[in-house]
Amino acid sequence: MKSIKTWYWVATIIFALFMLMDGYGGITQQEAGKEVFKHLGYPMYLLQLCGVAKIFGAIAILQNTFKTIKEWAYAGFSINFLGALASRVMVGDEIILLIPPVVALAIMFIPYLLWKKYDTVKKS
């Protein structure tokens, strides 16, 4: 139980930190994000909106009181990564640019699955 709890928190904190940094980059409209959004054909205000959502999502996955909100945060991150993949495919980007959203989605499942396992062990 202690090992699962430790791995759960390590994975969750690392993932949340990445989402906080990415969210901050969106809110402050960092140049790299602006270039990607321009390339994909999205309006610039969406960059800030996604940034705010990522920060709220990171906060949501760091808490254990409101499980439904945490579940929705993970769903939102999944939609974000799948949307990034679909957007890249739709504009005809090369395969190498399709890898990062797939990797991010795979990494996101590590804290999610550890949370589910920890929650199951905690109940029994």
Steps between C-alpha positions, in 0.01 A plus 500: 500500500775746596689432175191563285427819692856625451504425127154650461606830657832516315333442162212736577722784618731469198208495255327788680820707488527447125138605454551805725802606295314441173199690634720791605653502151153521349381777728813707434480418129852372460631519145525122448132457586399788275690348208331163546154653530559713191624194309191302605267788413366566850419846637752636751242546776464119510862476615416692817176308551685168477766635735243584766333160455835321544572686822156416640545140382838472672350630823211254464723195466705602805199482730328183621179639646291552186548183296257595224685827437828307492349252252382787278844661515656182367230487232583859406869421470413199282286717274781756483761244392267321257396838357865594454560173317193545280594860423848399395358225277244736343761757396718226353792517742772242470504189720767636735261779608227247577710328765498764781122500562496118499789490747331764720180292502695188595682686777169636630370146545777418748371722784141422400545123524703533821219714647243233414721225647573702814131580543409131468767391749402776742136381503586137575 
